[in-house]
């Protein structure tokens, strides 16, 4: 996976000399139009070489990319640790987005472990430790539907924002009702959502809502897990 990531980034480097930047709406954060997702570098998708992963991050920076998206659950924190290592001595070149929610999730009772604001803040502080930084640019609720502790996430994120530990907060979801609920006080700054030529569902309502409410959109799955990258799929690949 990391080798493939390096190849993709090499293509980006060739195609994009000075990538455009966009403001994440009400957050005021300026990010490159193309970002680098770090799910695979945490492991779980096959063998990963840390040095290749770090080289891929360097290739992103060389291509003008400043936006890096990770999560506490990717590789049980290893993805965040690698990003933290890559940022040493050059934190100002990175816009860091991470997510929280699935670590310790109680599937039987369908609820996160974060039943208090203090627990949520402690979880985000663990991410800060792994990232070796004093602030996260964008913290996101990784759970894509309402669960009993959703309000804890909103209150906790707002407290972290007031304390200067996060610059903005948002969520990762395709559930329109949940998106509106998470933004009920108007402070949700971003939405991360699956969107590609093969999945244009968000165009009908969600993107219009985000535009009307000044919510920045972070697209994931733009290449449909590699299907749109021009690569042939193995015969037994589930993406077929």
N, CA, C and O of each residue as an XYZ file, in Angstrom:
960
protein
N       0.819     -1.201      0.000
C       0.000      0.000      0.000
C       0.858      1.259      0.000
O       0.551      2.221     -0.704
N       1.915      1.256      0.775
C       2.734      2.464      0.843
C       3.444      2.728     -0.473
O       3.631      3.881     -0.861
N       3.847      1.649     -1.173
C       4.473      1.832     -2.486
C       3.490      2.448     -3.461
O       3.835      3.353     -4.220
N       2.250      1.945     -3.433
C       1.224      2.499     -4.315
C       0.977      3.964     -4.001
O       0.768      4.776     -4.903
N       1.002      4.303     -2.699
C       0.799      5.679     -2.297
C       1.909      6.562     -2.851
O       1.646      7.673     -3.313
N       3.138      6.083     -2.808
C       4.256      6.847     -3.362
C       4.067      7.068     -4.863
O       4.363      8.149     -5.374
N       3.574      6.050     -5.568
C       3.342      6.178     -7.010
C       2.277      7.228     -7.281
O       2.439      8.070     -8.164
N       1.198      7.178     -6.529
C       0.126      8.165     -6.703
C       0.650      9.570     -6.457
O       0.350     10.489     -7.219
N       1.432      9.741     -5.396
C       1.960     11.058     -5.081
C       2.938     11.530     -6.145
O       3.033     12.728     -6.410
N       3.663     10.608     -6.753
C       4.555     10.987     -7.847
C       3.746     11.544     -9.011
O       4.161     12.502     -9.664
N       2.588     10.939     -9.266
C       1.721     11.444    -10.322
C       1.209     12.846     -9.985
O       1.158     13.735    -10.834
N       0.830     13.010     -8.701
C       0.369     14.328     -8.266
C       1.467     15.365     -8.461
O       1.210     16.470     -8.938
N       2.695     15.000     -8.088
C       3.828     15.897     -8.236
C       4.002     16.321     -9.693
O       4.312     17.476     -9.988
N       3.799     15.376    -10.584
C       3.952     15.657    -12.010
C       2.837     16.562    -12.517
O       3.077     17.467    -13.317
N       1.606     16.311    -12.045
C       0.449     17.021    -12.574
C       0.237     18.381    -11.923
O      -0.250     19.308    -12.572
N       0.600     18.512    -10.641
C       0.263     19.715     -9.897
C       1.535     20.376     -9.370
O       2.128     19.916     -8.394
N       1.936     21.440    -10.014
C       3.141     22.144     -9.576
C       2.831     23.095     -8.426
O       3.591     23.165     -7.461
N       1.728     23.823     -8.519
C       1.315     24.752     -7.472
C      -0.171     24.547     -7.207
O      -0.993     25.311     -7.713
N      -0.537     23.521     -6.416
C      -1.945     23.220     -6.203
C      -2.683     24.393     -5.577
O      -2.151     25.100     -4.722
N      -3.909     24.582     -6.018
C      -4.737     25.651     -5.470
C      -5.005     25.390     -3.997
O      -4.948     24.249     -3.537
N      -5.293     26.441     -3.271
C      -5.686     26.290     -1.875
C      -7.142     26.711     -1.728
O      -7.666     27.506     -2.508
N      -7.761     26.165     -0.726
C      -9.158     26.477     -0.446
C      -9.311     26.757      1.042
O      -8.605     26.182      1.870
N     -10.234     27.642      1.369
C     -10.526     27.903      2.771
C     -11.616     26.937      3.215
O     -12.628     26.771      2.534
N     -11.400     26.301      4.366
C     -12.415     25.417      4.935
C     -13.496     26.264      5.612
O     -13.716     26.200      6.821
N     -14.148     27.047      4.779
C     -15.303     27.864      5.157
C     -15.142     28.546      6.507
O     -14.166     29.268      6.713
N     -16.083     28.335      7.443
C     -16.101     29.119      8.677
C     -14.870     28.902      9.556
O     -14.594     29.712     10.441
N     -14.128     27.818      9.321
C     -12.915     27.578     10.117
C     -11.833     28.593      9.800
O     -11.008     28.913     10.656
N     -11.830     29.107      8.562
C     -10.797     30.032      8.133
C      -9.476     29.358      7.807
O      -8.504     30.040      7.482
N      -9.418     28.040      7.887
C      -8.182     27.297      7.645
C      -7.964     27.130      6.143
O      -8.861     26.687      5.427
N      -6.779     27.483      5.672
C      -6.435     27.330      4.262
C      -5.745     25.979      4.052
O      -4.738     25.672      4.690
N      -6.309     25.186      3.145
C      -5.726     23.875      2.868
C      -5.488     23.721      1.372
O      -6.116     24.396      0.557
N      -4.578     22.828      1.026
C      -4.346     22.509     -0.380
C      -5.566     21.783     -0.939
O      -6.264     21.071     -0.216
N      -5.813     21.971     -2.230
C      -6.975     21.352     -2.858
C      -6.883     19.836     -2.821
O      -7.905     19.150     -2.812
N      -5.678     19.318     -2.798
C      -5.442     17.878     -2.683
C      -4.831     17.605     -1.317
O      -3.894     18.285     -0.898
N      -5.370     16.601     -0.622
C      -4.834     16.230      0.681
C      -4.307     14.806      0.648
O      -4.514     14.078     -0.323
N      -3.632     14.420      1.703
C      -3.100     13.067      1.825
C      -3.764     12.367      3.003
O      -3.664     12.817      4.144
N      -4.447     11.255      2.712
C      -5.064     10.448      3.751
C      -4.078      9.403      4.254
O      -3.353      8.794      3.467
N      -4.056      9.201      5.562
C      -3.036      8.348      6.181
C      -3.615      7.114      6.863
O      -3.044      6.610      7.830
N      -4.745      6.628      6.361
C      -5.318      5.406      6.907
C      -4.376      4.228      6.664
O      -4.039      3.490      7.590
N      -3.959      4.063      5.418
C      -3.169      2.888      5.044
C      -1.831      2.822      5.778
O      -1.360      1.735      6.111
N      -1.213      3.985      6.032
C       0.120      3.942      6.649
C       0.074      3.447      8.085
O       1.107      3.086      8.649
N      -1.111      3.425      8.683
C      -1.223      2.908     10.037
C      -1.178      1.395     10.099
O      -0.996      0.814     11.169
N      -1.344      0.760      8.949
C      -1.375     -0.701      8.897
C      -2.804     -1.191      8.770
O      -3.753     -0.407      8.805
N      -2.942     -2.491      8.622
C      -4.269     -3.074      8.507
C      -4.714     -3.313      7.085
O      -5.697     -4.015      6.849
N      -3.994     -2.733      6.124
C      -4.308     -2.912      4.708
C      -3.200     -3.685      4.000
O      -3.102     -3.660      2.773
N      -2.382     -4.360      4.768
C      -1.245     -5.070      4.201
C       0.037     -4.541      4.802
O       0.016     -3.595      5.590
N       1.157     -5.148      4.434
C       2.458     -4.728      4.986
C       2.747     -3.255      4.687
O       2.548     -2.786      3.567
N       3.212     -2.549      5.693
C       3.540     -1.130      5.545
C       4.960     -0.887      6.047
O       5.331     -1.330      7.134
N       5.732     -0.193      5.259
C       7.087      0.189      5.628
C       7.067      1.635      6.094
O       6.698      2.532      5.336
N       7.462      1.863      7.339
C       7.395      3.216      7.901
C       8.216      4.213      7.096
O       7.793      5.356      6.924
N       9.367      3.809      6.603
C      10.201      4.728      5.848
C       9.534      5.130      4.537
O       9.642      6.280      4.112
N       8.845      4.186      3.892
C       8.115      4.527      2.684
C       6.953      5.465      3.001
O       6.650      6.376      2.230
N       6.305      5.232      4.143
C       5.208      6.105      4.548
C       5.704      7.532      4.783
O       5.070      8.494      4.352
N       6.830      7.661      5.462
C       7.407      8.982      5.702
C       7.852      9.626      4.392
O       7.743     10.841      4.228
N       8.357      8.809      3.453
C       8.748      9.335      2.140
C       7.530      9.833      1.381
O       7.607     10.820      0.649
N       6.399      9.144      1.558
C       5.168      9.581      0.899
C       4.703     10.934      1.441
O       4.215     11.775      0.686
N       4.855     11.139      2.748
C       4.511     12.436      3.341
C       5.438     13.528      2.799
O       4.986     14.632      2.493
N       6.725     13.221      2.681
C       7.669     14.176      2.099
C       7.287     14.504      0.655
O       7.354     15.661      0.240
N       6.886     13.482     -0.109
C       6.474     13.699     -1.499
C       5.251     14.597     -1.564
O       5.125     15.420     -2.470
N       4.349     14.438     -0.604
C       3.170     15.311     -0.539
C       3.586     16.769     -0.348
O       3.110     17.662     -1.049
N       4.475     16.990      0.605
C       4.942     18.356      0.863
C       5.617     18.937     -0.385
O       5.392     20.095     -0.735
N       6.437     18.133     -1.044
C       7.126     18.592     -2.253
C       6.140     18.953     -3.363
O       6.422     19.811     -4.199
N       4.976     18.288     -3.364
C       3.952     18.564     -4.372
C       3.083     19.755     -3.991
O       2.183     20.126     -4.745
N       3.337     20.358     -2.838
C       2.558     21.517     -2.414
C       1.366     21.184     -1.548
O       0.542     22.053     -1.264
N       1.262     19.934     -1.121
C       0.152     19.507     -0.266
C       0.468     19.854      1.192
O       1.580     19.629      1.668
N      -0.532     20.406      1.892
C      -0.324     20.713      3.314
C      -1.355     20.043      4.216
O      -1.228     20.092      5.439
N      -2.370     19.420      3.629
C      -3.478     18.848      4.404
C      -3.294     17.350      4.576
O      -3.192     16.615      3.594
N      -3.252     16.894      5.829
C      -3.032     15.487      6.143
C      -4.120     15.015      7.102
O      -4.348     15.615      8.153
N      -4.784     13.934      6.720
C      -5.913     13.431      7.490
C      -5.598     12.060      8.066
O      -5.177     11.159      7.342
N      -5.801     11.902      9.369
C      -5.526     10.649     10.047
C      -6.631     10.395     11.067
O      -7.668     11.058     11.036
N      -6.417      9.440     11.969
C      -7.386      9.143     13.030
C      -6.692      8.343     14.120
O      -5.683      7.682     13.878
N      -7.249      8.412     15.325
C      -6.655      7.681     16.442
C      -6.717      6.173     16.241
O      -5.871      5.443     16.757
N      -7.708      5.704     15.497
C      -7.908      4.269     15.320
C      -7.049      3.667     14.212
O      -6.924      2.445     14.130
N      -6.454      4.502     13.359
C      -5.640      3.981     12.257
C      -4.353      3.372     12.801
O      -3.460      4.078     13.271
N      -4.278      2.037     12.727
C      -3.098      1.361     13.258
C      -2.957      1.523     14.755
O      -1.848      1.508     15.289
N      -4.106      1.683     15.448
C      -4.072      1.891     16.912
C      -3.151      3.049     17.293
O      -2.403      2.960     18.266
N      -3.210      4.118     16.532
C      -2.421      5.311     16.831
C      -1.138      5.431     16.037
O      -0.485      6.474     16.072
N      -0.761      4.372     15.314
C       0.527      4.402     14.613
C       0.542      5.441     13.499
O       1.571      6.071     13.255
N      -0.580      5.626     12.825
C      -0.652      6.639     11.770
C      -0.380      8.027     12.344
O       0.370      8.806     11.755
N      -0.982      8.338     13.481
C      -0.728      9.632     14.125
C       0.734      9.752     14.534
O       1.340     10.814     14.388
N       1.295      8.668     15.043
C       2.701      8.697     15.456
C       3.621      8.986     14.278
O       4.571      9.759     14.406
N       3.347      8.377     13.139
C       4.174      8.623     11.958
C       4.041     10.072     11.491
O       5.032     10.703     11.122
N       2.825     10.593     11.507
C       2.648     11.993     11.116
C       3.385     12.912     12.081
O       4.002     13.891     11.662
N       3.323     12.600     13.369
C       4.054     13.392     14.348
C       5.549     13.374     14.086
O       6.222     14.398     14.206
N       6.062     12.212     13.729
C       7.486     12.096     13.414
C       7.826     12.930     12.180
O       8.863     13.592     12.140
N       6.953     12.895     11.179
C       7.197     13.645      9.943
C       7.171     15.154     10.169
O       7.816     15.900      9.433
N       6.432     15.607     11.179
C       6.268     17.044     11.412
C       7.393     17.672     12.227
O       7.475     18.896     12.327
N       8.245     16.860     12.801
C       9.288     17.402     13.676
C      10.094     18.497     12.989
O      10.659     18.292     11.914
N      10.138     19.653     13.624
C      10.926     20.761     13.116
C      10.298     21.533     11.980
O      10.903     22.478     11.475
N       9.077     21.152     11.553
C       8.425     21.847     10.436
C       6.891     21.811     10.575
O       6.169     21.692      9.585
N       6.421     21.914     11.804
C       4.981     21.834     12.073
C       4.185     22.838     11.257
O       3.043     22.568     10.887
N       4.773     23.993     10.970
C       4.049     25.056     10.268
C       3.670     24.683      8.841
O       2.833     25.353      8.237
N       4.259     23.646      8.298
C       3.956     23.237      6.921
C       2.763     22.292      6.839
O       2.353     21.905      5.745
N       2.206     21.919      7.986
C       1.155     20.906      8.035
C      -0.166     21.479      8.557
O      -0.188     22.233      9.529
N      -1.244     21.113      7.905
C      -2.579     21.280      8.466
C      -3.029     19.879      8.861
O      -3.226     19.015      8.007
N      -3.187     19.665     10.153
C      -3.428     18.328     10.689
C      -4.907     18.134     10.999
O      -5.501     18.886     11.771
N      -5.484     17.114     10.381
C      -6.854     16.714     10.687
C      -6.815     15.295     11.242
O      -6.199     14.411     10.646
N      -7.459     15.079     12.362
C      -7.565     13.724     12.891
C      -8.987     13.488     13.372
O      -9.807     14.405     13.418
N      -9.262     12.247     13.727
C     -10.622     11.866     14.101
C     -10.593     11.026     15.366
O      -9.588     10.390     15.684
N     -11.712     11.033     16.084
C     -11.828     10.290     17.327
C     -13.227      9.694     17.422
O     -14.198     10.272     16.934
N     -13.314      8.521     18.061
C     -14.633      7.940     18.269
C     -14.680      6.423     18.328
O     -15.391      5.859     19.161
N     -13.928      5.748     17.452
C     -14.070      4.295     17.348
C     -13.217      3.510     18.326
O     -13.508      2.342     18.584
N     -12.175      4.110     18.878
C     -11.358      3.384     19.856
C     -12.216      3.068     21.084
O     -12.817      3.962     21.679
N     -12.263      1.792     21.451
C     -13.037      1.395     22.621
C     -14.533      1.413     22.419
O     -15.284      1.414     23.395
N     -14.989      1.428     21.174
C     -16.430      1.505     20.912
C     -17.130      0.241     21.403
O     -16.656     -0.872     21.174
N     -18.259      0.425     22.079
C     -19.058     -0.681     22.618
C     -20.098     -1.088     21.578
O     -21.185     -0.513     21.510
N     -19.746     -2.091     20.766
C     -20.654     -2.511     19.716
C     -21.925     -3.149     20.235
O     -22.976     -3.031     19.606
N     -21.848     -3.827     21.380
C     -23.025     -4.483     21.941
C     -24.093     -3.471     22.319
O     -25.277     -3.681     22.058
N     -23.671     -2.373     22.934
C     -24.620     -1.338     23.353
C     -24.646     -0.150     22.398
O     -25.364      0.826     22.620
N     -23.857     -0.248     21.338
C     -23.851      0.760     20.277
C     -23.588      2.163     20.817
O     -24.377      3.085     20.605
N     -22.465      2.305     21.516
C     -22.106      3.610     22.050
C     -20.591      3.710     22.191
O     -19.896      2.714     22.387
N     -20.104      4.943     22.085
C     -18.671      5.184     22.245
C     -18.298      5.110     23.721
O     -19.168      5.090     24.593
N     -17.007      5.070     23.987
C     -16.535      5.051     25.374
C     -16.563      6.439     26.004
O     -16.360      6.572     27.211
N     -16.810      7.461     25.211
C     -16.679      8.842     25.694
C     -17.997      9.332     26.278
O     -18.750     10.064     25.637
N     -18.258      8.904     27.529
C     -19.505      9.283     28.179
C     -19.359     10.523     29.055
O     -20.282     10.882     29.786
N     -18.211     11.171     28.985
C     -18.020     12.444     29.685
C     -17.074     13.320     28.871
O     -16.255     12.826     28.097
N     -17.202     14.605     29.059
C     -16.338     15.537     28.344
C     -14.880     15.331     28.724
O     -13.993     15.422     27.876
N     -14.636     15.054     29.997
C     -13.252     14.832     30.442
C     -12.626     13.648     29.718
O     -11.453     13.705     29.349
N     -13.394     12.563     29.505
C     -12.873     11.398     28.794
C     -12.566     11.746     27.338
O     -11.548     11.320     26.792
N     -13.445     12.515     26.721
C     -13.215     12.898     25.330
C     -11.959     13.749     25.215
O     -11.128     13.520     24.337
N     -11.822     14.726     26.095
C     -10.646     15.595     26.064
C      -9.381     14.779     26.292
O      -8.363     15.025     25.645
N      -9.430     13.816     27.200
C      -8.271     12.958     27.441
C      -7.912     12.171     26.187
O      -6.733     11.967     25.896
N      -8.934     11.724     25.436
C      -8.688     11.009     24.190
C      -8.011     11.886     23.156
O      -7.095     11.438     22.466
N      -8.452     13.128     23.040
C      -7.837     14.057     22.091
C      -6.418     14.402     22.537
O      -5.528     14.566     21.703
N      -6.206     14.513     23.835
C      -4.855     14.799     24.330
C      -3.897     13.650     24.034
O      -2.702     13.880     23.850
N      -4.399     12.422     23.986
C      -3.564     11.294     23.570
C      -3.147     11.464     22.107
O      -2.009     11.168     21.743
N      -4.076     11.944     21.271
C      -3.726     12.226     19.874
C      -2.673     13.322     19.794
O      -1.740     13.228     18.996
N      -2.813     14.349     20.604
C      -1.824     15.428     20.633
C      -0.447     14.884     21.002
O       0.568     15.297     20.442
N      -0.431     13.964     21.939
C       0.845     13.363     22.354
C       1.467     12.572     21.207
O       2.660     12.702     20.929
N       0.649     11.749     20.541
C       1.185     10.947     19.436
C       1.627     11.829     18.273
O       2.603     11.519     17.590
N       0.918     12.911     18.054
C       1.253     13.832     16.963
C       2.395     14.783     17.321
O       2.917     15.485     16.455
N       2.772     14.803     18.578
C       3.869     15.659     19.051
C       3.623     17.128     18.713
O       4.503     17.825     18.208
N       2.408     17.575     19.003
C       2.054     18.961     18.723
C       1.181     19.494     19.854
O       0.608     18.722     20.623
N       1.083     20.811     19.949
C       0.268     21.404     21.012
C      -1.140     21.744     20.542
O      -1.974     22.189     21.330
N      -1.403     21.531     19.245
C      -2.759     21.789     18.756
C      -3.049     20.943     17.528
O      -2.143     20.561     16.788
N      -4.310     20.661     17.328
C      -4.805     19.972     16.136
C      -5.606     20.990     15.338
O      -6.446     21.698     15.893
N      -5.351     21.062     14.055
C      -6.057     22.048     13.242
C      -7.536     21.699     13.084
O      -8.399     22.575     13.148
N      -7.819     20.422     12.879
C      -9.208     19.993     12.682
C      -9.442     18.661     13.387
O      -8.827     17.653     13.041
N     -10.334     18.660     14.376
C     -10.729     17.420     15.037
C     -12.113     17.038     14.528
O     -12.984     17.892     14.365
N     -12.305     15.734     14.278
C     -13.568     15.290     13.683
C     -14.153     14.112     14.460
O     -13.425     13.243     14.940
N     -15.475     14.102     14.574
C     -16.176     12.962     15.126
C     -16.161     11.855     14.077
O     -16.711     12.022     12.988
N     -15.535     10.728     14.401
C     -15.376      9.634     13.445
C     -16.627      8.759     13.352
O     -16.804      8.038     12.370
N     -17.488      8.816     14.359
C     -18.703      8.001     14.363
C     -19.737      8.699     13.484
O     -20.074      9.861     13.714
N     -20.230      7.996     12.491
C     -20.997      8.654     11.436
C     -22.500      8.697     11.679
O     -23.258      9.044     10.773
N     -22.944      8.354     12.879
C     -24.366      8.408     13.211
C     -24.512      8.845     14.668
O     -23.553      8.832     15.440
N     -25.727      9.228     15.017
C     -25.961      9.649     16.398
C     -25.916      8.439     17.323
O     -26.493      7.391     17.031
N     -25.220      8.605     18.442
C     -25.159      7.587     19.488
C     -25.307      8.295     20.827
O     -25.273      9.525     20.868
N     -25.469      7.564     21.920
C     -25.793      8.214     23.196
C     -24.834      9.310     23.636
O     -25.222     10.189     24.406
N     -23.585      9.281     23.163
C     -22.600     10.264     23.628
C     -22.303     11.363     22.612
O     -21.318     12.088     22.753
N     -23.133     11.490     21.605
C     -22.881     12.507     20.575
C     -22.746     13.901     21.177
O     -21.858     14.657     20.784
N     -23.602     14.247     22.114
C     -23.551     15.594     22.694
C     -22.239     15.841     23.437
O     -21.784     16.980     23.531
N     -21.628     14.767     23.967
C     -20.332     14.892     24.633
C     -19.273     15.346     23.631
O     -18.420     16.172     23.956
N     -19.329     14.803     22.405
C     -18.377     15.196     21.372
C     -18.505     16.694     21.076
O     -17.503     17.405     21.007
N     -19.719     17.160     20.905
C     -19.923     18.579     20.578
C     -19.407     19.473     21.698
O     -18.664     20.422     21.447
N     -19.799     19.173     22.928
C     -19.350     19.993     24.066
C     -17.841     19.912     24.248
O     -17.183     20.920     24.502
N     -17.297     18.702     24.117
C     -15.855     18.535     24.285
C     -15.056     19.250     23.217
O     -14.052     19.899     23.511
N     -15.503     19.132     21.974
C     -14.813     19.820     20.878
C     -14.832     21.330     21.093
O     -13.833     22.007     20.848
N     -15.958     21.853     21.546
C     -16.056     23.297     21.756
C     -15.149     23.759     22.890
O     -14.562     24.839     22.822
N     -15.036     22.936     23.935
C     -14.134     23.291     25.027
C     -12.682     23.256     24.555
O     -11.900     24.146     24.888
N     -12.321     22.233     23.782
C     -10.965     22.140     23.237
C     -10.654     23.328     22.335
O      -9.529     23.828     22.316
N     -11.646     23.769     21.598
C     -11.471     24.931     20.730
C     -11.240     26.191     21.562
O     -10.359     26.991     21.246
N     -12.018     26.367     22.610
C     -11.835     27.527     23.490
C     -10.464     27.511     24.154
O      -9.874     28.566     24.389
N      -9.954     26.318     24.458
C      -8.661     26.185     25.128
C      -7.485     26.253     24.164
O      -6.333     26.190     24.592
N      -7.758     26.381     22.876
C      -6.691     26.504     21.888
C      -6.037     25.195     21.499
O      -4.997     25.203     20.842
N      -6.624     24.063     21.889
C      -6.037     22.770     21.553
C      -6.493     22.269     20.188
O      -5.836     21.418     19.590
N      -7.607     22.786     19.694
C      -8.040     22.520     18.319
C      -8.488     23.845     17.703
O      -9.015     24.718     18.391
N      -8.269     23.976     16.406
C      -8.674     25.210     15.726
C     -10.116     25.154     15.247
O     -10.804     26.174     15.221
N     -10.575     23.968     14.869
C     -11.934     23.812     14.365
C     -12.351     22.364     14.562
O     -11.520     21.485     14.792
N     -13.669     22.131     14.466
C     -14.151     20.759     14.592
C     -15.223     20.464     13.554
O     -15.879     21.363     13.027
N     -15.378     19.166     13.279
C     -16.380     18.740     12.314
C     -16.715     17.275     12.534
O     -16.523     16.738     13.625
N     -17.222     16.633     11.482
C     -17.589     15.226     11.577
C     -17.351     14.531     10.253
O     -17.176     15.173      9.218
N     -17.347     13.203     10.303
C     -17.223     12.377      9.111
C     -18.495     11.554      8.994
O     -18.734     10.667      9.814
N     -19.312     11.836      7.988
C     -20.607     11.161      7.889
C     -21.230     11.404      6.527
O     -20.892     12.362      5.832
N     -22.155     10.510      6.154
C     -22.982     10.718      4.963
C     -24.460     10.738      5.335
O     -25.328     10.749      4.462
N     -24.738     10.742      6.637
C     -26.104     10.726      7.152
C     -26.601     12.164      7.284
O     -26.189     12.893      8.187
N     -27.496     12.566      6.370
C     -27.917     13.966      6.306
C     -28.569     14.423      7.610
O     -28.294     15.523      8.090
N     -29.432     13.580      8.185
C     -30.092     13.962      9.436
C     -29.073     14.170     10.551
O     -29.194     15.104     11.344
N     -28.069     13.296     10.608
C     -27.049     13.423     11.646
C     -26.189     14.657     11.421
O     -25.831     15.341     12.379
N     -25.856     14.949     10.181
C     -25.068     16.144      9.864
C     -25.778     17.391     10.371
O     -25.160     18.254     10.995
N     -27.072     17.484     10.101
C     -27.843     18.653     10.559
C     -27.905     18.701     12.080
O     -27.824     19.781     12.666
N     -28.044     17.564     12.718
C     -28.086     17.522     14.173
C     -26.757     17.958     14.775
O     -26.736     18.706     15.752
N     -25.642     17.497     14.199
C     -24.324     17.838     14.724
C     -24.039     19.331     14.570
O     -23.231     19.893     15.309
N     -24.695     19.959     13.624
C     -24.502     21.394     13.381
C     -25.665     22.230     13.926
O     -25.881     23.355     13.475
N     -26.394     21.699     14.868
C     -27.610     22.393     15.307
C     -27.341     23.751     15.932
O     -28.222     24.610     15.933
N     -26.138     23.965     16.466
C     -25.823     25.280     17.022
C     -25.015     26.140     16.054
O     -24.631     27.263     16.380
N     -24.759     25.597     14.849
C     -24.087     26.369     13.810
C     -22.589     26.443     13.916
O     -21.966     27.207     13.179
N     -21.971     25.668     14.818
C     -20.527     25.767     15.036
C     -19.710     24.681     14.343
O     -18.481     24.752     14.335
N     -20.361     23.691     13.767
C     -19.636     22.646     13.044
C     -18.995     23.269     11.800
O     -19.681     23.886     10.986
N     -17.681     23.103     11.660
C     -16.952     23.799     10.602
C     -16.754     22.969      9.344
O     -16.639     23.522      8.250
N     -16.712     21.637      9.488
C     -16.382     20.809      8.325
C     -17.179     19.512      8.309
O     -17.675     19.035      9.330
N     -17.276     18.973      7.118
C     -17.856     17.646      6.912
C     -16.918     16.845      6.027
O     -16.561     17.284      4.934
N     -16.518     15.665      6.501
C     -15.778     14.736      5.656
C     -16.774     13.700      5.133
O     -17.543     13.120      5.899
N     -16.748     13.478      3.815
C     -17.783     12.634      3.226
C     -17.252     11.892      2.014
O     -16.389     12.391      1.292
N     -17.778     10.697      1.802
C     -17.408      9.896      0.635
C     -18.087     10.484     -0.599
O     -19.304     10.665     -0.631
N     -17.271     10.779     -1.615
C     -17.811     11.391     -2.833
C     -16.851     11.132     -3.979
O     -15.643     11.330     -3.846
N     -17.392     10.690     -5.103
C     -16.582     10.434     -6.291
C     -17.509     10.373     -7.494
O     -18.723     10.527     -7.356
N     -16.948     10.153     -8.660
C     -17.764      9.991     -9.861
C     -18.691      8.781     -9.740
O     -19.713      8.703    -10.422
N     -18.329      7.845     -8.873
C     -19.159      6.663     -8.679
C     -20.165      6.823     -7.555
O     -21.056      5.989     -7.395
N     -20.033      7.879     -6.781
C     -20.970      8.145     -5.687
C     -21.234      9.643     -5.602
O     -20.510     10.377     -4.929
N     -22.270     10.080     -6.284
C     -22.593     11.510     -6.332
C     -23.811     11.852     -5.476
O     -24.400     12.922     -5.627
N     -24.178     10.959     -4.595
C     -25.354     11.148     -3.746
C     -25.336     12.470     -2.967
O     -26.377     13.117     -2.857
N     -24.177     12.893     -2.420
C     -24.183     14.136     -1.629
C     -24.626     15.375     -2.400
O     -24.990     16.378     -1.785
N     -24.604     15.330     -3.717
C     -24.955     16.508     -4.509
C     -26.407     16.933     -4.320
O     -26.723     18.119     -4.420
N     -27.291     15.975     -4.048
C     -28.727     16.274     -4.044
C     -29.160     17.158     -2.879
O     -29.994     18.046     -3.057
N     -28.597     16.924     -1.671
C     -28.996     17.711     -0.509
C     -27.830     18.173      0.343
O     -27.781     19.329      0.762
N     -26.894     17.278      0.598
C     -25.860     17.552      1.594
C     -24.955     18.700      1.198
O     -24.676     19.573      2.020
N     -24.489     18.722     -0.042
C     -23.604     19.804     -0.458
C     -24.317     21.150     -0.437
O     -23.715     22.171     -0.103
N     -25.584     21.151     -0.790
C     -26.365     22.399     -0.745
C     -26.496     22.889      0.693
O     -26.405     24.088      0.955
N     -26.708     21.968      1.616
C     -26.794     22.335      3.035
C     -25.466     22.902      3.523
O     -25.440     23.916      4.221
N     -24.376     22.258      3.162
C     -23.054     22.739      3.587
C     -22.777     24.139      3.041
O     -22.246     24.998      3.746
N     -23.137     24.354      1.792
C     -22.934     25.668      1.190
C     -23.752     26.730      1.919
O     -23.261     27.830      2.171
N     -24.983     26.407      2.254
C     -25.863     27.367      2.922
C     -25.421     27.636      4.354
O     -25.707     28.703      4.898
N     -24.725     26.680      4.973
C     -24.338     26.815      6.371
C     -22.842     27.035      6.574
O     -22.329     26.923      7.687
N     -22.145     27.352      5.471
C     -20.732     27.713      5.556
C     -19.890     26.595      6.174
O     -18.998     26.844      6.986
N     -20.194     25.359      5.772
C     -19.465     24.192      6.263
C     -18.500     23.719      5.179
O     -18.916     23.431      4.057
N     -17.232     23.641      5.510
C     -16.242     23.179      4.551
C     -16.353     21.681      4.321
O     -16.599     20.925      5.261
N     -16.175     21.250      3.083
C     -16.293     19.837      2.731
C     -14.919     19.235      2.452
O     -14.149     19.757      1.646
N     -14.631     18.135      3.128
C     -13.417     17.359      2.885
C     -13.857     16.051      2.229
O     -14.537     15.237      2.854
N     -13.474     15.855      0.990
C     -13.897     14.663      0.250
C     -12.939     13.516      0.517
O     -11.723     13.661      0.389
N     -13.500     12.378      0.891
C     -12.719     11.144      0.974
C     -13.243     10.184     -0.093
O     -14.377     10.307     -0.557
N     -12.408      9.243     -0.467
C     -12.832      8.272     -1.473
C     -12.957      8.848     -2.863
O     -13.722      8.337     -3.681
N     -12.206      9.917     -3.145
C     -12.323     10.560     -4.456
C     -11.936      9.629     -5.601
O     -12.421      9.777     -6.723
N     -11.065      8.675     -5.313
C     -10.660      7.693     -6.322
C     -11.357      6.352     -6.125
O     -10.959      5.341     -6.704
N     -12.411      6.358     -5.293
C     -13.219      5.153     -5.057
C     -12.340      3.959     -4.690
O     -12.422      2.890     -5.295
N     -11.499      4.174     -3.680
C     -10.576      3.131     -3.186
C      -9.687      2.582     -4.291
O      -9.348      1.398     -4.297
N      -9.310      3.450     -5.227
C      -8.375      3.072     -6.280
C      -9.019      2.652     -7.584
O      -8.330      2.511     -8.595
N     -10.332      2.449     -7.581
C     -11.008      2.014     -8.802
C     -10.842      3.041     -9.910
O     -10.713      2.680    -11.080
N     -10.846      4.341     -9.543
C     -10.745      5.414    -10.536
C      -9.308      5.864    -10.773
O      -9.074      6.869    -11.444
N      -8.346      5.124    -10.224
C      -6.948      5.520    -10.354
C      -6.290      4.958    -11.609
O      -5.106      5.193    -11.850
N      -7.044      4.225    -12.397
C      -6.485      3.663    -13.624
C      -5.739      2.372    -13.404
O      -5.005      1.921    -14.283
N      -5.916      1.769    -12.242
C      -5.240      0.517    -11.940
C      -6.190     -0.663    -12.143
O      -7.370     -0.570    -11.805
N      -5.691     -1.760    -12.686
C      -6.516     -2.952    -12.834
C      -6.658     -3.626    -11.478
O      -5.732     -3.598    -10.666
N      -7.825     -4.237    -11.228
C      -8.092     -4.875     -9.955
C      -7.856     -6.379    -10.048
O      -8.227     -7.009    -11.039
N      -7.241     -6.953     -9.017
C      -7.083     -8.406     -8.998
C      -8.437     -9.095     -9.108
O      -9.457     -8.542     -8.700
N      -8.441    -10.299     -9.659
C      -9.695    -10.996     -9.915
C     -10.531    -11.175     -8.659
O     -11.758    -11.101     -8.723
N      -9.888    -11.410     -7.511
C     -10.641    -11.670     -6.276
C     -10.771    -10.435     -5.407
O     -11.172    -10.555     -4.250
N     -10.449     -9.254     -5.912
C     -10.558     -8.022     -5.132
C     -12.037     -7.710     -4.880
O     -12.852     -7.733     -5.802
N     -12.371     -7.417     -3.619
C     -13.769     -7.165     -3.246
C     -14.346     -5.931     -3.920
O     -15.566     -5.805     -4.026
N     -13.484     -5.008     -4.384
C     -13.976     -3.796     -5.036
C     -14.627     -4.070     -6.384
O     -15.304     -3.196     -6.926
N     -14.433     -5.281     -6.942
C     -15.098     -5.636     -8.183
C     -16.618     -5.723     -7.966
O     -17.360     -6.013     -8.904
